[in-house]
Amino acid sequence: MTPRVEIDLRKIRHNAKTLKKWCEEKGIQMTAVVKGVNGDVEIARTLVDSGVTSLADTKIERIAKLKSTHIPATYMLIRTPALSEVSEVVRHVDVSAQSEIDVVRAISAEAVKQNKTHAIIVMVEMGDLREGVMPEDVPAFIEQVRQLPNIQLAGIGANFACFGGIIPTEQKMRELSSLAKHIQKEYTLFLPYVSGGNSANYYWLKQTADAGCINHLRLGEAIFLGRETIRGAAIPGLYQDAFCLVAEVIEVKTKPSVPYGVQSRNAFGEAPTFPERGMMKRAIVGIGRQDVNVNGLTPLAPVDIIGSSSDHMIIDATRTDIQVGDHIRFAVNYSAMISLMTSPYVQKTYVQTDEKNGRFPTKTSA
């Protein structure tokens, strides 16, 4: 069945175990962020089997789904919730990231109603300019949090290289660590989570001689694709090919290289241009922008992607003897992986690779 994304659970397990070991060598606990794989149950189970004890997502619905499977883990919400979501947050989430006091107040009231204690991590703005309380406002924020019933201040955290592309340098980590140290001393408390960031923290993790108070990282791309997010570079010792798209050729014909007729914008409002290359062998693959970010694909065959529409990807097949019905494999980057895992029209096939016996499927999604 195509299109499908083949998911190698053995490689994910290896990457998770390796990263967890590197974190623990620096006194850091690792949470696996599963938003990029749409909270996939098989992958989440593999992560927990590999020793991961904490899973994070940005969607409450996916956390609720995972908890319903009874996969034993601490479940963390890493997107500040909306006021309209607080009931579900308290019901399903163990720890949530927070940056708005009105939301924390609402969670406190809901936690009282549900007779629960809800743990929060206060997100601190460290320059990336997405979510977070400004550092100078953190003490006052915490003072207010500490007055709220049924709320546990579990830590502080920061985000890097997600919106503004700010790198988690040694200096940034020291600033966050100093803030955590000040809070712990000022309020005589221990913060179980001083969460330093995400897969962008790989270089810091490997190079720092002293992590200070930083004791937690939230890793997704590094686990699933074996890459750090600052340069998109491969991380030595990890697999980069745990995910692979397989799509089928549905048309092969020799056609001009440049559209002919009166040209307007295409279906996406774009005005694409095409180099004149004469007649060429072109093939259409049965997947398009509706199901995948085509820009995040790299063909593993000697073909070039010319462009795509909603459900068609057009490739230059001049250097191949590709026929209708052939399958073409593509490597994926993070954005392509997210779109493929989210699309209900892309089958998910779980495979195990064996160095002696090769690659074989173990299970396919419904």
Residue pairs with C-beta under 8 A, 6 or more apart in sequence:
1 347
1 364
2 246
2 247
2 248
2 286
2 287
2 327
2 347
3 245
3 246
3 247
3 248
3 286
3 287
3 291
3 292
3 345
3 346
3 347
4 245
4 246
4 346
4 347
4 348
4 349
4 364
5 243
5 244
5 245
5 246
5 332
5 337
5 340
5 341
5 346
5 347
5 348
5 349
6 243
6 244
6 245
6 246
6 349
6 350
6 351
6 359
6 361
7 40
7 42
7 43
7 242
7 243
7 348
7 349
7 350
7 351
8 239
8 241
8 242
8 243
8 244
8 351
8 352
8 353
8 359
9 42
9 43
9 46
9 350
9 351
9 352
9 362
10 352
10 353
11 239
11 241
11 242
11 353
12 43
12 46
12 47
12 50
12 223
12 224
12 239
12 242
13 46
13 47
13 49
13 50
14 238
14 239
15 222
15 223
15 224
15 226
15 238
15 239
15 242
16 32
16 46
16 47
16 50
16 51
16 52
16 223
17 50
17 51
18 237
18 238
19 30
19 219
19 222
19 223
19 238
20 30
20 50
20 51
20 52
22 205
22 206
23 29
23 30
23 205
23 217
24 30
26 205
26 208
26 211
27 211
27 215
28 196
28 205
28 211
28 214
28 215
28 216
28 217
29 53
29 54
29 215
29 216
29 217
30 52
30 54
30 216
30 217
30 218
30 219
31 52
31 54
31 55
31 56
31 74
31 76
31 195
31 216
31 217
31 218
31 219
32 44
32 47
32 52
32 54
32 55
32 56
32 219
32 220
32 223
33 55
33 56
33 57
33 78
33 198
33 218
33 219
33 220
33 223
34 40
34 43
34 44
34 47
34 55
34 56
34 57
34 62
34 66
34 220
35 56
35 57
35 58
35 59
35 62
35 78
35 220
35 338
36 220
36 221
36 224
36 334
36 337
36 338
36 341
37 43
37 224
37 337
37 341
38 62
38 338
38 341
38 342
39 57
39 59
39 62
39 63
39 65
39 66
40 341
40 348
41 65
41 66
41 69
41 71
42 348
42 350
42 363
43 224
44 55
44 66
44 69
44 71
44 73
45 69
45 71
47 55
47 223
48 55
48 71
48 72
48 73
52 73
53 73
53 74
54 73
54 74
54 75
54 76
55 63
55 66
55 71
55 73
55 74
55 75
55 76
56 75
56 76
56 77
56 78
56 218
57 63
57 66
57 75
57 76
57 77
57 78
58 77
58 78
58 79
59 79
60 77
60 81
60 85
60 88
60 89
60 92
60 93
63 75
63 77
63 92
63 93
64 88
64 91
64 92
66 73
66 75
67 75
67 92
74 94
74 95
75 92
75 93
75 94
75 95
76 93
76 94
76 95
76 96
76 97
76 121
76 218
77 89
77 93
77 95
77 96
77 97
78 97
78 218
79 97
79 131
80 96
80 97
80 98
80 99
80 100
80 103
80 123
80 131
81 89
81 96
81 103
81 107
82 103
83 102
83 103
83 106
86 103
86 106
86 107
86 110
87 110
89 96
89 107
89 110
89 118
90 107
90 110
90 111
90 114
90 116
90 118
91 114
93 118
94 119
95 119
95 120
95 121
95 154
95 193
96 107
96 118
96 119
96 120
96 121
97 120
97 121
97 123
97 131
97 157
98 104
98 107
98 120
98 121
98 122
98 123
99 122
99 123
99 131
99 132
99 133
101 141
101 144
101 145
104 120
104 144
104 145
104 148
104 151
105 148
107 118
107 120
107 151
108 118
108 148
108 149
108 150
108 151
111 117
111 118
111 149
111 150
111 151
112 149
112 150
116 150
117 150
117 151
117 152
118 150
118 151
118 152
119 151
119 152
119 153
119 154
120 145
120 151
120 152
120 153
120 154
121 154
121 155
121 156
121 157
121 193
121 195
122 133
122 138
122 141
122 142
122 145
122 153
122 155
122 156
122 157
123 131
123 132
123 133
123 156
123 157
123 158
123 159
124 132
124 133
124 134
124 135
124 138
124 156
124 157
124 158
124 176
124 179
125 131
125 132
125 133
125 134
125 135
125 158
126 132
126 135
126 158
126 159
126 160
126 166
126 172
126 175
126 176
127 160
127 164
127 166
127 172
128 158
128 159
128 160
128 161
128 162
128 163
128 164
128 165
128 166
129 163
129 164
129 166
130 159
130 162
130 163
130 164
131 159
132 158
132 159
133 141
135 175
135 179
138 156
138 179
138 183
139 182
139 183
139 186
142 153
142 183
142 187
145 151
145 153
146 153
146 187
153 189
153 191
154 191
154 192
154 193
155 180
155 191
155 192
155 193
155 194
155 195
155 216
156 176
156 179
156 180
156 183
156 191
156 193
156 194
156 195
157 193
157 194
157 195
157 196
157 216
157 218
158 168
158 172
158 176
158 195
158 196
158 197
159 197
159 198
160 166
160 167
160 168
160 172
160 197
160 198
160 200
160 201
161 167
161 168
161 197
161 198
161 200
161 229
161 230
162 198
162 200
166 172
167 200
167 230
168 196
168 197
168 200
168 201
168 204
169 204
170 204
170 207
170 208
173 196
173 201
173 204
173 208
173 211
173 212
173 214
174 212
176 194
176 196
176 213
176 214
177 194
177 211
177 212
177 213
177 214
178 212
178 213
180 191
180 194
180 212
180 213
180 214
181 212
181 213
183 189
183 191
184 190
184 191
184 213
191 213
192 215
193 215
193 216
194 213
194 214
194 215
194 216
195 214
195 216
195 217
195 218
196 204
196 211
196 214
196 216
196 217
197 217
197 218
198 217
198 218
198 219
198 220
198 221
198 229
199 219
199 220
199 221
199 222
199 227
199 228
199 229
200 228
200 229
200 230
201 217
202 222
202 228
202 230
202 235
203 228
203 230
205 217
221 227
221 228
221 229
221 334
222 228
222 229
222 235
222 238
224 242
224 243
224 334
224 337
225 240
225 242
225 243
225 332
225 333
225 334
225 337
226 234
226 235
226 238
226 239
226 240
226 242
227 233
227 234
227 235
227 240
227 334
228 235
229 334
232 333
234 240
240 331
241 331
243 332
243 337
243 340
244 300
244 329
244 330
244 331
244 332
245 287
245 292
245 297
245 329
245 330
245 332
245 336
245 340
245 346
246 327
246 328
246 329
246 330
247 285
247 286
247 287
247 313
247 327
247 328
247 330
248 285
248 286
248 325
248 326
248 327
248 328
249 283
249 284
249 285
249 286
249 322
249 323
249 324
249 325
249 326
249 327
249 328
250 284
250 285
250 286
250 324
251 283
251 284
251 324
252 281
252 282
252 283
252 284
252 317
252 322
252 323
252 324
253 281
253 282
254 279
254 280
254 281
254 282
255 279
255 280
255 282
256 278
256 279
256 280
257 274
257 275
257 276
257 277
257 278
257 279
257 280
258 274
258 275
258 276
259 274
263 271
265 271
266 272
266 309
267 309
267 310
268 289
268 309
272 307
274 306
280 316
280 318
281 316
281 317
281 318
281 320
281 322
282 306
282 314
282 315
282 316
282 317
283 303
283 314
283 315
283 317
283 322
284 312
284 313
284 314
284 315
285 312
285 313
285 314
285 315
285 328
286 311
286 312
286 313
287 311
287 312
287 313
287 346
288 294
288 308
288 309
288 310
288 311
288 312
288 313
289 308
289 309
289 310
290 310
290 311
290 343
290 345
291 311
291 339
291 340
291 343
291 345
291 346
292 332
292 336
292 339
292 340
292 343
292 346
293 335
293 336
293 338
293 339
294 305
294 307
294 308
294 313
294 336
295 335
295 336
296 332
296 333
296 334
296 335
296 336
296 337
296 339
297 305
297 330
297 331
297 332
297 333
297 336
298 330
298 331
298 332
298 333
299 305
299 315
299 328
299 329
299 330
300 328
300 329
300 330
300 331
301 320
301 322
301 328
301 329
302 319
302 320
303 315
303 316
303 317
303 319
303 320
303 322
303 328
304 315
304 316
305 313
305 314
305 315
305 316
306 314
306 315
306 316
307 313
307 314
308 314
315 328
322 328
330 336
332 340
340 346
341 348
347 364
347 365
348 364
348 365
349 361
349 363
349 364
349 365
350 361
350 362
350 363
350 364
351 359
351 360
351 361
351 362
352 359
352 360
352 362
353 359
354 360
